């Protein structure tokens, strides 16, 4: 574990102690279970967004992807009567496919990641509202038990989304820190031009990062849809991309690219959820939730700006 990760983890522990002192309810089994479930769900797609950020890119579309994929999943299962396995597989493929389109537009047409994913943010939510006719979709109270348990159930008192996060983190950690692709990913993030001269296929590396982000967004979309059991296309997943970016920045990912770790992203996600939990437990106005995210991103950028020249 690096010094930066140890610092973030120390901050998380201190914050947890402060919240527990201020509100004993923080350590209640119900609150720990709920917070772990949210950390698991948010951590999955935050890892995808963090990998994109390491390349020097950004993904602003994941919140709208949750709306589109959630609506499609509901329609596949309840209206078109497709099998659960087929529906889940298609949602994962669609998520990865959207990421592939983003990657190709950025690497082949040389479009800016901000513009591509901002257009995606608008486009996917618009499509979701159109195909749902602006009506709320859901899954009812019965059926699809194994999918429902994946989002709301537990195994040995550990929430299933948190177990999914552990699996995703281990796989992503090996990919990012123990593979040739991971070394190429950091090289492209540090200096894409130098990486190309070194023989790295930068276009494929960046495209792969967006495919990973899209695939993990597809997995998270399934969990979020069944967790809420209600998909309103106009609001479902709103601002979730900001949570992911804030978690990645808080976890040590540089918006300049070339820096970050899976452990840092997971710790950043946990820290952000503890901050949100603090807002709820201490009856602080919910509007400050967004102020916290904005402050986290700003502090992360300022710290990166100050520390980078020293290196």
Phi, psi and omega in degrees: 000131183283168179298322180295318180294321178296321179296316180294318179296320178298318178298320179297315180297316179298317180296319179298319179296320180294314181295319179297324178290320181286326183218105178301338179296340182301324183268006178293145181305320181296317181291319178297317179298313182295318180293321178296322179296318180291320177300318179298311183294312181290327181295326182299308182280340175292326176298316178299314179294322178297320178297320176296318180297324179299329178284353184094008180259194180205151176229107181262004191260354190297323179299316178289329174297322178298321178295311182295310182292326177295316177298314180296319179297316179298316180292321178301317187277319188260334183252317181269350176059038175282159179291154181298318181298314180298317182296315180296316180299318181293321179296317178296318179294319179297318178299311179295324179295320177297318177299321178297318178297316177302312182299319180292320178296324182284319186269327183270319180264358177060036176277154180287134179306323180300315183291315182299311184283333174295317176297322176297319178305316181283318186293311186292323178290323177297318178295319179299317180293325182289310184288336177269357183055037178060021178256154181283134178252159179196192184235003182075187183259352181233156176090168178054042189298319183292329175287320179296319179294330178297330182263326187242350183272182181221158174231117185056041180066013175255123181304138183302317178302326179291323176294320176299320179298318179300315180296312180298320181295318180295314180295314181295323179296317177296316181297318187278323190247354183228017182228162177297320179302318180298318178296320178295323180299314179292324179296316179295320179294322179291310183199099185297322182293315178297323179297321179296317179294339178273001178096008179277132175279086187299323181298315180292323179296313180294316179300319178299322179297319179289327176295316177299315179299316180294319179296317178292327175295323177297316178297314179296326179299321179295314181295317181293319181299316181281336176291316180277332183057020180204124182240102173266111189300338182278342184227345183297123179081008180303131175069006180295332177296330179289324175299317181295315180296317179297318180296318180294316180294317179297329181275006174106002176284131179271133178291349174281342182096162173086000181222145177146166178207157179293317179300318179297319180296317180295316178296319178298320177298314180298318180297318180294320179291326175295320176298317177296320179296323177299317179301318182288315185290327183265012178056034174283140181311132183299336180298336179288348176304315180287328177296322178298314179299315180298318180294320180298312180297316181296315180297320179297318180292318179297316179298319179295321180293323181285317187279330185301313180300329181294333181284000000 
